[in-house]
Amino acid sequence: MNVTRSFPLFALSLALGAQPLAAQAQEPPLSDAERAAIQSRIETLNNELESLRRQLSEEQRGTDPASVKVAPASQVSDVSPAPEEELASVQERRELERESANNPFSITTHRRNYLLPLTYNLNPNDKGFSSGDPDRAEVKFQFSAKFNLVDDLFGDAGGDLYFAYTQRSWWQAYNADSSSPFRETNYEPEVFIDFDTRWSLLGWTNIYNRLGLSHQSNGRSSEQSRSWNRVTLQSTFLNDDWAVTVAPHWRIPESEDEDDNPDIHHYMGYGDVTVAHRFNTDQEVSMLVRGSPRDGNMGAQLDYSWPLFGNVRGHVQYYSGYGDSLIDYDHRTQRLGIGFSLNPLFSGNGLDQ
């Protein structure tokens, strides 16, 4: 038997056996959610160990090692994870995110972060674009991060307080005749409280609820100024490889003299609904719908992403309808873009777009 190959397996098995004892001596009792996340992780490691043992056995029987394919831990089984395992996986990511957020110097992702170097708009909006005509092709990107302020704000009732910031920009990078300006940028600082939950109904599990206060504006003045303040609610439900987020909001009233966009609710509506599906292990597709059905003004965004390399994912996005940006809230857009994104939807972040 090859001792040099057997020793790492023995050491890894010994470490797996000793780690829970050390953690138990240093940490307070684990919650049910933490136990479920740890159990899911142990099962994944056991599967990987079994795969390595099979490889070692093949080598000992004289099989060419190059012909032995060792499946990654995430692909050891072709069977989709059971709902309980999927919930444990999501909960584990939430716990890891929370642990990272507790670091006073830690900033974590909030909404999806992406860069679309090429988007093409069939119906560009020239409103507020003073230097010539806007190009149909432009760059779109979004940066979004959050910072944990307080954990368990309400004691045993939970409630983690966060500050978040999201910036979404539309850049006329290929419009050299107009000096490649930023056509529109939307800034959104917000404060919200997250409540982790695990109650289930008809196969769907509510994994968290959120209450927040949001300010969104385009940072411009005069006739091009667009802004609104909202109270936001958000609930995310998970069922195996499907997820739904319902996010209603209420606009805080402004005086008539200070309101830059008094009819914005006729186009942006009173909330968003996002439906997402994960398939083939790590490919994701989602549909966001917003607008005012009563006024017949709707908008929808379709996103598809897949793993490329490392943490980078390929990303295709299509938007049709009203509400693509604040300056375009009352302008019908048809835009297709392709590029890259970083954080997947099926993570501790829920389904924020």
C-alpha positions in Angstrom: 0.0 0.0 0.0 1.3 3.5 -0.8 2.0 5.1 2.6 2.5 8.6 1.2 -1.0 8.5 -0.3 -2.7 6.9 2.8 -1.3 9.3 5.3 -3.1 12.4 4.0 -6.4 10.4 4.2 -5.7 9.3 7.7 -4.7 12.9 8.7 -7.9 14.3 7.1 -10.1 11.7 8.8 -8.4 12.5 12.2 -8.9 16.3 11.6 -12.5 15.7 10.8 -13.0 13.8 14.0 -11.1 16.2 16.2 -12.5 19.5 14.8 -16.0 19.1 16.3 -14.5 18.4 19.8 -12.3 21.5 19.7 -15.2 23.7 18.4 -17.4 22.3 21.2 -14.9 23.2 23.8 -14.5 26.8 22.6 -17.9 27.7 21.2 -21.4 28.0 22.8 -24.1 25.4 22.0 -25.0 25.3 18.3 -28.4 26.3 17.0 -30.5 23.8 14.9 -29.7 25.8 11.8 -26.0 25.7 12.5 -26.1 22.0 13.2 -27.9 21.4 9.8 -25.3 23.5 8.0 -22.4 21.5 9.6 -24.1 18.2 8.9 -24.4 19.2 5.2 -20.8 20.1 5.1 -19.7 16.8 6.7 -21.8 14.8 4.2 -20.0 16.7 1.3 -16.6 15.9 2.8 -17.5 12.3 3.3 -18.5 12.0 -0.4 -15.2 13.5 -1.4 -13.3 11.1 0.9 -15.1 8.1 -0.6 -14.2 9.3 -4.1 -10.5 9.5 -3.1 -10.6 6.1 -1.6 -11.9 4.7 -4.9 -9.1 6.3 -6.8 -6.5 4.8 -4.3 -8.1 1.4 -4.7 -7.9 1.6 -8.5 -4.2 2.5 -8.3 -3.5 -0.4 -6.0 -5.1 -2.8 -8.5 -2.7 -1.4 -11.2 -5.2 0.9 -13.0 -3.7 3.8 -14.8 -4.3 6.8 -12.5 -4.8 9.1 -15.5 -7.9 7.1 -16.5 -9.5 7.5 -13.1 -11.7 10.6 -13.0 -12.3 12.0 -9.6 -15.5 14.0 -9.5 -15.6 17.3 -7.6 -17.5 17.2 -4.3 -20.4 19.1 -5.8 -20.7 16.4 -8.6 -20.2 13.2 -6.7 -23.9 12.4 -7.0 -26.0 13.0 -10.1 -29.1 13.2 -7.9 -30.4 16.7 -7.1 -30.1 17.6 -3.4 -33.2 17.0 -1.3 -35.0 20.2 -0.2 -33.6 19.7 3.3 -30.1 19.6 2.0 -30.7 22.7 -0.2 -32.1 24.6 2.8 -29.0 23.6 4.8 -26.8 24.8 2.0 -28.5 28.2 1.9 -28.5 28.4 5.6 -24.8 27.6 5.7 -24.0 30.4 3.3 -26.1 32.7 5.4 -24.1 31.7 8.5 -20.8 32.2 6.7 -21.9 35.6 5.4 -23.0 36.6 8.9 -19.7 35.5 10.3 -17.9 37.5 7.7 -20.2 40.5 8.4 -19.3 40.4 12.1 -15.7 41.4 11.1 -15.6 45.2 11.7 -13.7 45.6 8.4 -15.8 43.3 6.3 -18.1 44.4 3.5 -20.2 41.7 1.8 -22.1 41.6 -1.5 -25.7 42.8 -1.4 -27.4 42.7 -4.8 -25.8 41.1 -7.8 -22.5 42.6 -9.0 -22.1 42.5 -12.8 -20.4 44.2 -15.8 -22.0 44.0 -19.2 -19.4 45.5 -21.6 -21.9 45.4 -24.5 -25.6 46.1 -24.4 -27.7 47.1 -27.3 -30.9 49.2 -26.9 -33.4 49.1 -29.8 -35.1 52.3 -28.4 -32.6 54.6 -26.8 -33.9 57.6 -24.7 -32.4 61.0 -25.6 -34.0 62.7 -22.6 -31.4 64.5 -20.7 -28.7 63.6 -23.2 -27.4 67.0 -24.3 -24.4 66.1 -26.4 -25.8 64.7 -29.7 -27.7 61.5 -29.9 -27.1 58.5 -27.6 -25.7 55.4 -29.2 -27.7 52.2 -29.1 -24.7 50.4 -27.7 -23.4 51.1 -24.2 -21.9 49.6 -21.2 -24.0 48.7 -18.1 -22.7 47.7 -14.7 -23.8 47.4 -11.2 -21.9 47.5 -7.9 -23.7 46.5 -4.7 -22.4 45.9 -1.1 -23.6 45.9 2.4 -22.2 46.4 5.9 -23.4 44.8 9.1 -24.2 47.4 11.8 -25.9 45.4 14.6 -26.7 41.7 15.1 -29.9 40.6 16.9 -31.3 44.0 17.3 -34.3 42.6 19.0 -32.6 40.1 21.1 -34.0 36.6 20.9 -36.4 37.8 18.1 -33.4 38.4 15.9 -33.1 41.2 13.4 -29.7 42.1 11.9 -29.3 45.7 10.9 -27.4 46.6 7.7 -26.4 49.6 5.7 -26.2 48.9 1.9 -25.2 50.8 -1.2 -26.0 50.0 -4.8 -24.8 51.9 -7.9 -26.0 51.1 -11.4 -24.6 52.9 -14.4 -25.2 53.2 -18.2 -22.1 54.4 -19.9 -21.9 55.5 -23.5 -18.3 54.1 -23.8 -18.4 53.7 -27.6 -19.9 57.2 -28.3 -16.6 59.0 -29.1 -18.4 61.8 -30.8 -20.0 62.8 -27.5 -16.8 62.1 -25.4 -18.1 58.8 -24.1 -20.3 60.2 -21.2 -22.2 58.4 -18.5 -25.8 58.7 -19.8 -27.3 57.7 -16.4 -26.3 56.5 -13.0 -28.6 55.5 -10.2 -27.5 55.7 -6.6 -29.3 53.8 -3.9 -28.2 53.9 -0.2 -30.5 52.0 2.1 -30.9 50.7 5.7 -32.7 47.5 6.4 -33.3 44.8 9.0 -33.1 41.1 8.1 -34.9 38.3 9.9 -33.8 34.7 9.2 -36.7 32.3 9.3 -37.4 28.6 8.5 -41.2 28.3 8.4 -42.7 26.2 5.5 -46.0 26.1 3.6 -46.9 23.8 0.7 -43.3 22.8 0.1 -42.0 26.4 0.1 -39.7 27.6 2.9 -39.5 31.2 3.9 -35.7 31.7 4.4 -35.7 35.4 5.4 -37.8 38.6 5.6 -36.5 42.2 5.3 -37.8 45.6 6.3 -36.0 48.6 5.0 -35.8 52.3 4.1 -34.4 53.2 0.6 -33.4 56.4 -1.2 -32.8 56.2 -4.9 -31.7 59.1 -7.2 -29.7 59.8 -10.3 -27.8 62.7 -8.7 -28.8 65.2 -11.3 -30.5 68.6 -11.1 -33.2 70.6 -12.8 -35.4 68.7 -15.4 -33.1 65.6 -15.4 -33.4 65.0 -11.6 -35.1 61.8 -10.6 -35.5 60.5 -7.1 -37.8 58.8 -4.6 -37.8 57.5 -1.0 -39.5 54.2 -0.1 -40.3 51.9 2.7 -39.5 48.4 1.4 -40.5 44.9 2.4 -39.0 41.7 1.0 -39.6 38.0 1.6 -37.8 35.1 -0.1 -39.2 31.6 -0.5 -37.2 28.5 -1.5 -38.4 25.2 -2.9 -35.5 22.9 -4.0 -34.0 24.6 -7.1 -36.7 27.3 -7.3 -36.9 30.6 -5.4 -39.3 33.5 -5.3 -38.8 36.9 -3.9 -41.8 39.2 -3.3 -40.7 42.8 -2.6 -43.5 45.4 -2.2 -42.7 49.0 -1.5 -44.5 52.2 -0.4 -43.3 55.6 -1.7 -42.9 58.2 1.0 -44.9 61.3 -0.2 -43.2 64.5 -1.2 -44.5 68.0 -1.6 -45.6 68.9 -5.1 -42.8 71.5 -5.5 -40.1 69.0 -4.6 -41.4 66.0 -6.5 -39.2 65.3 -9.6 -41.4 62.5 -10.8 -44.9 62.5 -9.4 -46.2 59.8 -11.7 -43.3 57.3 -11.2 -45.6 54.8 -9.5 -47.7 54.6 -12.7 -44.6 53.0 -14.4 -42.5 51.5 -11.6 -45.5 50.2 -9.7 -45.6 49.2 -6.1 -43.0 46.5 -5.9 -41.0 43.7 -7.7 -41.5 40.0 -8.0 -38.5 37.8 -8.9 -38.7 34.1 -9.9 -35.4 32.1 -10.2 -34.4 28.6 -11.1 -31.1 26.8 -10.8 -30.4 23.8 -13.1 -27.4 21.7 -14.2 -25.8 22.2 -10.8 -24.8 25.9 -11.2 -26.6 27.6 -14.0 -29.3 30.1 -13.1 -32.1 31.9 -14.8 -34.4 34.5 -13.3 -37.2 36.8 -14.2 -38.0 40.1 -12.5 -41.3 41.8 -13.1 -42.4 45.3 -12.0 -44.8 47.9 -13.1 -48.5 49.0 -12.8 -50.9 46.5 -14.3 -53.8 48.9 -13.8 -52.0 51.5 -16.0 -50.8 48.9 -18.5 -47.1 49.9 -17.9 -44.9 46.9 -17.1 -41.3 46.1 -17.2 -39.5 42.7 -17.1 -35.8 41.7 -16.8 -34.6 38.2 -17.8 -31.1 37.1 -16.5 -29.2 34.0 -17.3 -25.8 33.2 -15.8 -23.4 30.2 -15.8 -19.9 29.5 -14.4 -16.9 30.6 -16.4 -13.8 30.4 -14.3 -13.2 30.9 -10.6 -15.9 33.1 -9.1 -16.6 34.7 -12.5 -19.9 33.9 -14.3 -21.0 34.5 -17.8 -24.1 36.7 -17.9 -26.8 37.6 -20.4 -29.5 40.1 -19.6 -32.6 41.3 -21.4 -34.9 44.1 -20.4 -38.2 45.0 -21.9 -40.7 47.7 -20.8 -40.6 50.6 -18.4 -38.5 51.3 -15.4 -35.0 50.2 -16.7 -33.5 53.3 -14.9 -34.8 56.4 -13.2 -34.3 58.6 -16.3 -36.1 55.9 -18.3 -38.9 55.1 -15.9 -41.5 56.4 -18.3 -39.7 55.3 -21.5 -40.1 51.9 -23.0 -36.8 50.1 -23.3 -35.7 47.0 -25.2 -32.1 46.1 -24.3 -30.0 43.0 -24.6 -26.6 42.8 -22.9 -23.8 40.2 -22.4 -20.9 40.2 -19.9 -19.9 38.9 -16.5 -21.3 38.7 -13.0 -19.7 37.7 -9.6 -22.2 36.5 -7.0 -24.9 33.9 -7.9 -28.5 34.4 -7.0 -28.7 31.1 -5.0 -26.7 32.3 -2.0 -27.2 33.8 1.4 -28.1 37.1 -0.3 -31.4 35.9 -1.5 -32.7 37.1 -4.9 -31.9 40.8 -5.0 -31.3 42.0 -8.5 
